[in-house]
Amino acid sequence: PVGDGGFSLQWTGSATLGTGAFSPPPTANSIPDYRSCSNTPNVGIFDLSTVISQINSNTTNNTVTFYETLSDAIAQTNPLPNIIGNSSNPQLVYTRVTDNVTGCYSTSTFNLVVFPVPNVTISASDLSICHGDSVTVTFSGSPNANFEYTIDGGPIQTNVLDASGIFTITESLT
């Protein structure tokens, strides 16, 4: 081209067969947040190798790597190891899926999110009751925590604390 008017290319012949003159980049699927629980507030350990096949299932022809920044992912510098501790909560992680033959690549992101280990305690309205009396049992702890309990050796029951961290049941002694 001459000047600053730009130009266009028209592909013809074998350049239009199959995928054309340029191979398409591999897919870099978006995945949901990678969650972990920890007793240490906002600090978790993550094994990134466990999400590789979710990001791109063709691990024979493609390589999936992880980075802290988009510029590192593009330049392929400072890759994260497979086992990492997060540096913030949540922490955004960049993925790069590279075609092992063509070198074409795609990027995506996901978050590492650390939640506190749920804590549930139990209390009763009365510690001593008689036949026919009822008792209210209150479970309290981390809001929205799942928990399991049994009544008098019965089957395991599962429930969830509400948004304020409370769940109650009232039982009559029979």
Backbone as CSV, one residue per row, in Angstrom:
resi,resn,N_x,N_y,N_z,CA_x,CA_y,CA_z,C_x,C_y,C_z
1,PRO,0.833,-1.199,0.000,0.000,0.000,0.000,0.871,1.255,0.000
2,VAL,0.322,2.286,-0.558,1.009,3.573,-0.592,0.146,4.562,0.173
3,GLY,0.746,5.384,1.016,-0.012,6.371,1.782,-0.634,5.757,3.017
4,ASP,-1.678,6.431,3.529,-2.306,5.956,4.768,-3.742,5.497,4.543
5,GLY,-4.070,5.116,3.312,-5.432,4.706,2.975,-5.790,3.294,3.382
6,GLY,-4.823,2.477,3.830,-5.115,1.109,4.209,-5.159,0.195,3.008
7,PHE,-5.471,-1.055,3.230,-5.552,-2.035,2.155,-6.389,-3.202,2.623
8,SER,-6.765,-4.055,1.701,-7.496,-5.271,2.044,-6.880,-6.432,1.275
9,LEU,-7.034,-7.620,1.855,-6.538,-8.830,1.210,-7.728,-9.695,0.838
10,GLN,-7.651,-10.336,-0.313,-8.681,-11.278,-0.710,-8.013,-12.635,-0.887
11,TRP,-8.427,-13.585,-0.039,-7.863,-14.916,-0.098,-8.576,-15.708,-1.188
12,THR,-7.799,-16.416,-1.992,-8.374,-17.236,-3.053,-7.660,-18.586,-3.074
13,GLY,-8.160,-19.482,-3.878,-7.506,-20.774,-4.072,-7.466,-21.593,-2.796
14,SER,-6.337,-22.264,-2.536,-6.229,-23.174,-1.392,-6.256,-22.433,-0.055
15,ALA,-6.037,-21.131,-0.050,-6.087,-20.364,1.199,-7.495,-20.328,1.781
16,THR,-8.497,-20.656,0.957,-9.881,-20.633,1.447,-10.374,-22.013,1.858
17,LEU,-9.553,-23.049,1.706,-9.964,-24.401,2.054,-9.787,-24.658,3.547
18,GLY,-10.618,-25.524,4.112,-10.502,-25.897,5.530,-10.681,-24.701,6.429
19,THR,-9.672,-24.420,7.240,-9.749,-23.294,8.165,-9.201,-22.020,7.547
20,GLY,-8.851,-22.051,6.282,-8.351,-20.851,5.623,-6.861,-20.686,5.808
21,ALA,-6.389,-19.466,5.600,-4.959,-19.194,5.656,-4.423,-19.214,7.076
22,PHE,-5.290,-18.966,8.039,-4.843,-18.918,9.428,-5.654,-19.906,10.250
23,SER,-4.970,-20.680,11.053,-5.654,-21.628,11.927,-6.372,-20.861,13.030
24,PRO,-7.557,-21.338,13.408,-8.251,-20.661,14.503,-7.529,-20.943,15.822
25,PRO,-7.602,-20.019,16.758,-6.958,-20.265,18.049,-7.727,-21.334,18.833
26,PRO,-7.076,-21.996,19.765,-7.771,-22.997,20.588,-8.763,-22.314,21.522
27,THR,-9.703,-23.078,22.010,-10.713,-22.547,22.917,-10.150,-22.411,24.324
28,ALA,-10.454,-21.281,24.954,-10.117,-21.066,26.369,-11.442,-20.830,27.086
29,ASN,-12.040,-21.915,27.594,-13.350,-21.815,28.239,-13.290,-20.994,29.518
30,SER,-14.337,-20.228,29.751,-14.491,-19.562,31.045,-14.992,-20.599,32.030
31,ILE,-14.503,-20.551,33.242,-14.944,-21.490,34.263,-15.461,-20.697,35.464
32,PRO,-16.284,-21.338,36.302,-16.755,-20.639,37.505,-15.606,-20.412,38.482
33,ASP,-15.882,-19.607,39.498,-14.880,-19.361,40.530,-14.344,-20.676,41.078
34,TYR,-13.043,-20.725,41.313,-12.401,-21.870,41.959,-12.419,-21.532,43.448
35,ARG,-13.187,-22.299,44.211,-13.419,-21.992,45.620,-12.642,-22.919,46.538
36,SER,-12.272,-22.369,47.687,-11.582,-23.143,48.715,-12.021,-22.624,50.080
37,CYS,-11.926,-23.466,51.085,-12.183,-23.053,52.467,-10.862,-23.072,53.219
38,SER,-10.749,-22.184,54.215,-9.515,-22.113,54.969,-9.788,-21.605,56.377
39,ASN,-9.003,-22.100,57.338,-9.055,-21.577,58.699,-8.294,-20.263,58.820
40,THR,-7.419,-19.981,57.851,-6.689,-18.718,57.813,-7.481,-17.754,56.945
41,PRO,-7.956,-16.644,57.514,-8.813,-15.731,56.743,-8.185,-15.294,55.416
42,ASN,-8.940,-15.471,54.340,-8.597,-14.998,52.989,-7.373,-15.652,52.364
43,VAL,-6.876,-16.759,52.933,-5.701,-17.425,52.369,-6.045,-18.884,52.105
44,GLY,-5.878,-19.306,50.866,-6.158,-20.687,50.490,-5.061,-21.248,49.614
45,ILE,-5.034,-22.557,49.497,-4.092,-23.255,48.620,-4.912,-23.856,47.478
46,PHE,-4.462,-23.658,46.254,-5.191,-24.100,45.069,-4.279,-24.937,44.181
47,ASP,-4.824,-26.024,43.641,-4.122,-26.854,42.662,-4.709,-26.533,41.292
48,LEU,-4.052,-25.651,40.567,-4.560,-25.190,39.270,-4.634,-26.309,38.235
49,SER,-3.837,-27.362,38.403,-3.871,-28.455,37.420,-5.244,-29.139,37.395
50,THR,-6.027,-29.002,38.463,-7.336,-29.656,38.508,-8.372,-28.982,37.616
51,VAL,-8.100,-27.770,37.120,-9.073,-27.074,36.261,-8.634,-27.013,34.797
52,ILE,-7.471,-27.566,34.480,-6.955,-27.493,33.103,-7.948,-28.083,32.107
53,SER,-8.473,-29.269,32.376,-9.367,-29.914,31.404,-10.696,-29.177,31.262
54,GLN,-11.083,-28.381,32.254,-12.293,-27.566,32.122,-12.042,-26.373,31.208
55,ILE,-10.830,-25.853,31.228,-10.479,-24.696,30.403,-10.291,-25.128,28.949
56,ASN,-9.617,-26.264,28.731,-9.484,-26.835,27.387,-9.235,-28.326,27.537
57,SER,-10.139,-29.118,26.994,-10.063,-30.570,27.174,-9.023,-31.247,26.279
58,ASN,-8.527,-30.550,25.267,-7.551,-31.149,24.354,-6.138,-30.889,24.865
59,THR,-5.758,-31.626,25.914,-4.443,-31.404,26.517,-3.307,-32.064,25.736
60,THR,-3.639,-32.820,24.690,-2.610,-33.401,23.833,-2.090,-32.351,22.854
61,ASN,-2.989,-31.582,22.253,-2.602,-30.606,21.227,-2.455,-29.186,21.759
62,ASN,-2.880,-28.949,22.991,-2.845,-27.601,23.558,-2.176,-27.619,24.924
63,THR,-1.623,-26.477,25.296,-1.027,-26.297,26.617,-1.757,-25.171,27.325
64,VAL,-2.167,-25.431,28.580,-2.852,-24.420,29.390,-1.884,-23.943,30.457
65,THR,-1.690,-22.616,30.526,-0.824,-22.027,31.545,-1.587,-20.910,32.253
66,PHE,-1.100,-20.530,33.451,-1.790,-19.574,34.311,-0.867,-18.403,34.632
67,TYR,-1.487,-17.205,34.769,-0.708,-15.983,34.994,-1.475,-15.037,35.924
68,GLU,-0.711,-14.130,36.562,-1.348,-13.131,37.421,-1.860,-11.929,36.644
69,THR,-1.294,-11.652,35.452,-1.719,-10.489,34.669,-1.954,-10.894,33.214
70,LEU,-2.765,-10.110,32.529,-3.015,-10.357,31.109,-1.734,-10.153,30.306
71,SER,-0.937,-9.138,30.658,0.296,-8.900,29.898,1.266,-10.079,30.047
72,ASP,1.323,-10.694,31.240,2.162,-11.895,31.400,1.629,-13.045,30.553
73,ALA,0.306,-13.198,30.480,-0.288,-14.276,29.679,0.029,-14.083,28.198
74,ILE,-0.058,-12.869,27.726,0.216,-12.592,26.314,1.706,-12.818,26.009
75,ALA,2.583,-12.340,26.893,4.020,-12.459,26.677,4.579,-13.809,27.126
76,GLN,3.761,-14.623,27.782,4.180,-15.911,28.332,5.360,-15.757,29.294
77,THR,5.243,-14.764,30.190,6.272,-14.550,31.201,5.670,-14.739,32.586
78,ASN,6.471,-15.186,33.523,6.059,-15.370,34.919,4.849,-16.282,35.084
79,PRO,4.854,-17.481,34.482,3.705,-18.377,34.674,3.594,-18.796,36.134
80,LEU,2.371,-19.016,36.585,2.135,-19.488,37.946,2.389,-20.987,38.017
81,PRO,2.878,-21.476,39.155,3.005,-22.926,39.312,1.622,-23.547,39.469
82,ASN,1.529,-24.861,39.367,0.224,-25.518,39.500,-0.339,-25.414,40.913
83,ILE,0.498,-25.462,41.936,0.050,-25.335,43.324,0.412,-23.935,43.796
84,ILE,-0.621,-23.140,44.148,-0.337,-21.772,44.593,-1.196,-21.414,45.801
85,GLY,-0.702,-20.432,46.533,-1.493,-19.757,47.555,-1.944,-18.440,46.951
86,ASN,-3.208,-18.090,47.160,-3.698,-16.848,46.564,-3.010,-15.643,47.201
87,SER,-2.914,-14.538,46.430,-2.285,-13.314,46.927,-3.314,-12.264,47.302
88,SER,-4.579,-12.459,46.941,-5.682,-11.585,47.339,-6.952,-12.429,47.334
89,ASN,-8.009,-11.903,47.889,-9.271,-12.653,47.924,-10.423,-11.729,47.563
90,PRO,-11.051,-11.934,46.415,-10.736,-12.930,45.388,-9.506,-12.501,44.584
91,GLN,-8.922,-13.475,43.898,-7.773,-13.201,43.036,-8.119,-13.610,41.619
92,LEU,-7.959,-12.687,40.684,-8.206,-12.965,39.275,-6.996,-13.679,38.691
93,VAL,-7.237,-14.802,38.008,-6.171,-15.571,37.355,-6.445,-15.565,35.851
94,TYR,-5.406,-15.340,35.079,-5.493,-15.351,33.619,-4.995,-16.694,33.109
95,THR,-5.711,-17.265,32.149,-5.283,-18.510,31.533,-4.896,-18.246,30.085
96,ARG,-3.955,-19.018,29.613,-3.568,-18.965,28.209,-3.589,-20.394,27.697
97,VAL,-4.343,-20.615,26.620,-4.382,-21.913,25.961,-3.647,-21.743,24.641
98,THR,-2.535,-22.473,24.486,-1.687,-22.340,23.303,-1.742,-23.615,22.487
99,ASP,-1.983,-23.490,21.174,-1.926,-24.625,20.246,-0.460,-25.015,20.110
100,ASN,-0.125,-26.261,20.420,1.262,-26.712,20.419,1.901,-26.722,19.034
101,VAL,1.101,-26.729,17.960,1.646,-26.759,16.596,1.739,-25.355,16.015
102,THR,0.638,-24.609,16.046,0.597,-23.302,15.377,1.092,-22.160,16.251
103,GLY,1.038,-22.345,17.569,1.398,-21.248,18.470,0.264,-20.266,18.699
104,CYS,-0.876,-20.453,18.011,-2.033,-19.587,18.233,-2.525,-19.800,19.663
105,TYR,-3.127,-18.774,20.248,-3.573,-18.893,21.633,-4.847,-18.101,21.878
106,SER,-5.500,-18.435,22.982,-6.666,-17.708,23.493,-6.455,-17.529,24.987
107,THR,-7.116,-16.525,25.545,-7.024,-16.299,26.979,-8.417,-16.266,27.593
108,SER,-8.465,-16.520,28.884,-9.698,-16.376,29.660,-9.291,-16.092,31.099
109,THR,-10.276,-15.895,31.953,-9.998,-15.606,33.356,-10.948,-16.372,34.262
110,PHE,-10.550,-16.504,35.509,-11.424,-17.010,36.570,-10.895,-16.476,37.890
111,ASN,-11.700,-16.600,38.934,-11.313,-16.112,40.255,-10.982,-17.252,41.199
112,LEU,-9.969,-17.025,42.037,-9.716,-17.875,43.184,-10.441,-17.196,44.352
113,VAL,-11.302,-17.937,45.041,-12.087,-17.358,46.124,-11.929,-18.229,47.361
114,VAL,-11.612,-17.604,48.499,-11.411,-18.321,49.750,-12.536,-17.957,50.716
115,PHE,-13.167,-18.970,51.274,-14.211,-18.801,52.276,-13.700,-19.339,53.607
116,PRO,-14.175,-18.756,54.716,-13.795,-19.335,56.003,-14.427,-20.718,56.156
117,VAL,-13.750,-21.587,56.908,-14.329,-22.903,57.194,-15.612,-22.656,57.986
118,PRO,-16.730,-23.203,57.511,-17.988,-22.959,58.221,-17.933,-23.494,59.646
119,ASN,-18.586,-22.771,60.528,-18.625,-23.143,61.932,-20.088,-23.189,62.363
120,VAL,-20.504,-24.284,62.970,-21.884,-24.410,63.448,-21.843,-24.906,64.885
121,THR,-22.583,-24.221,65.764,-22.734,-24.661,67.147,-24.200,-24.970,67.396
122,ILE,-24.473,-25.693,68.480,-25.828,-26.126,68.768,-26.184,-25.738,70.201
123,SER,-27.428,-25.324,70.403,-27.925,-25.042,71.752,-29.383,-25.472,71.808
124,ALA,-29.861,-25.710,73.036,-31.245,-26.148,73.237,-31.944,-25.190,74.185
125,SER,-33.270,-25.012,73.980,-34.037,-24.101,74.832,-34.122,-24.621,76.261
126,ASP,-34.170,-25.927,76.437,-34.175,-26.550,77.760,-33.223,-27.729,77.725
127,LEU,-32.409,-27.867,78.758,-31.481,-28.991,78.808,-32.108,-30.210,79.462
128,SER,-33.194,-30.034,80.227,-33.917,-31.139,80.851,-35.388,-30.996,80.503
129,ILE,-35.960,-32.039,79.885,-37.385,-32.016,79.551,-38.004,-33.353,79.921
130,CYS,-39.311,-33.382,79.990,-40.047,-34.595,80.333,-40.869,-35.046,79.144
131,HIS,-41.376,-36.290,79.234,-42.213,-36.873,78.191,-43.348,-35.899,77.830
132,GLY,-43.515,-35.637,76.524,-44.550,-34.738,76.050,-44.114,-33.290,75.940
133,ASP,-43.003,-32.915,76.594,-42.500,-31.546,76.478,-41.813,-31.374,75.120
134,SER,-41.668,-30.145,74.697,-40.946,-29.878,73.451,-39.707,-29.049,73.765
135,VAL,-38.769,-29.141,72.879,-37.517,-28.406,73.000,-37.196,-27.786,71.640
136,THR,-36.685,-26.580,71.668,-36.229,-25.926,70.442,-34.710,-26.028,70.400
137,VAL,-34.222,-26.598,69.328,-32.780,-26.738,69.121,-32.384,-25.695,68.087
138,THR,-31.366,-24.912,68.434,-30.909,-23.838,67.551,-29.488,-24.138,67.092
139,PHE,-29.304,-24.147,65.789,-27.987,-24.271,65.176,-27.593,-22.856,64.756
140,SER,-26.394,-22.438,65.091,-25.958,-21.093,64.704,-24.504,-21.154,64.251
141,GLY,-24.138,-20.202,63.403,-22.759,-20.169,62.913,-22.635,-19.368,61.640
142,SER,-21.767,-19.834,60.759,-21.469,-19.127,59.514,-22.715,-19.055,58.635
143,PRO,-23.128,-17.858,58.217,-24.307,-17.735,57.350,-24.192,-18.626,56.113
144,ASN,-25.300,-19.269,55.773,-25.427,-20.119,54.580,-24.570,-21.384,54.628
145,ALA,-24.080,-21.748,55.826,-23.261,-22.964,55.953,-24.149,-24.204,55.876
146,ASN,-23.685,-25.226,55.164,-24.342,-26.533,55.144,-23.873,-27.314,56.361
147,PHE,-24.768,-28.086,56.974,-24.364,-28.907,58.101,-25.219,-30.155,58.160
148,GLU,-24.713,-31.160,58.887,-25.417,-32.429,59.056,-25.616,-32.688,60.537
149,TYR,-26.707,-33.384,60.874,-26.974,-33.741,62.258,-27.844,-34.991,62.289
150,THR,-27.879,-35.641,63.461,-28.771,-36.782,63.661,-29.603,-36.522,64.907
151,ILE,-30.780,-37.093,64.951,-31.641,-37.005,66.128,-31.791,-38.411,66.684
152,ASP,-31.343,-38.581,67.921,-31.485,-39.855,68.633,-30.971,-41.036,67.809
153,GLY,-29.803,-40.872,67.171,-29.196,-41.955,66.410,-29.885,-42.266,65.096
154,GLY,-30.805,-41.402,64.666,-31.525,-41.621,63.406,-30.649,-41.341,62.199
155,PRO,-31.278,-41.234,61.028,-30.506,-40.996,59.806,-29.879,-39.596,59.803
156,ILE,-28.809,-39.461,59.068,-28.148,-38.158,58.934,-29.084,-37.224,58.175
157,GLN,-29.285,-36.044,58.719,-30.101,-35.024,58.074,-29.186,-33.860,57.704
158,THR,-29.497,-33.208,56.612,-28.688,-32.088,56.122,-29.555,-30.847,56.076
159,ASN,-28.970,-29.721,56.482,-29.687,-28.453,56.400,-28.709,-27.323,56.155
160,VAL,-29.236,-26.105,56.031,-28.427,-24.930,55.732,-28.819,-23.811,56.693
161,LEU,-27.815,-23.166,57.277,-28.093,-21.988,58.091,-28.593,-20.875,57.177
162,ASP,-29.506,-20.034,57.680,-30.032,-18.944,56.856,-28.988,-17.830,56.735
163,ALA,-29.363,-16.739,56.083,-28.428,-15.638,55.830,-27.940,-14.980,57.118
164,SER,-28.685,-15.145,58.216,-28.223,-14.593,59.496,-27.461,-15.642,60.313
165,GLY,-27.310,-16.855,59.792,-26.533,-17.892,60.449,-27.314,-18.700,61.468
166,ILE,-28.639,-18.854,61.270,-29.499,-19.550,62.242,-30.353,-20.606,61.538
167,PHE,-30.566,-21.723,62.228,-31.540,-22.732,61.816,-32.098,-23.335,63.104
168,THR,-33.431,-23.462,63.203,-34.031,-24.020,64.418,-34.982,-25.152,64.057
169,ILE,-35.067,-26.096,64.995,-36.078,-27.151,64.907,-36.720,-27.285,66.301
170,THR,-37.986,-27.613,66.329,-38.669,-27.877,67.586,-39.134,-29.297,67.576
171,GLU,-38.772,-30.052,68.614,-39.099,-31.459,68.718,-39.833,-31.709,70.027
172,SER,-40.788,-32.631,69.994,-41.468,-33.071,71.216,-40.893,-34.399,71.623
173,LEU,-40.629,-34.560,72.908,-40.091,-35.801,73.418,-41.207,-36.839,73.504
174,THR,-41.016,-37.981,72.848,-42.049,-39.029,72.884,-41.528,-40.287,73.519
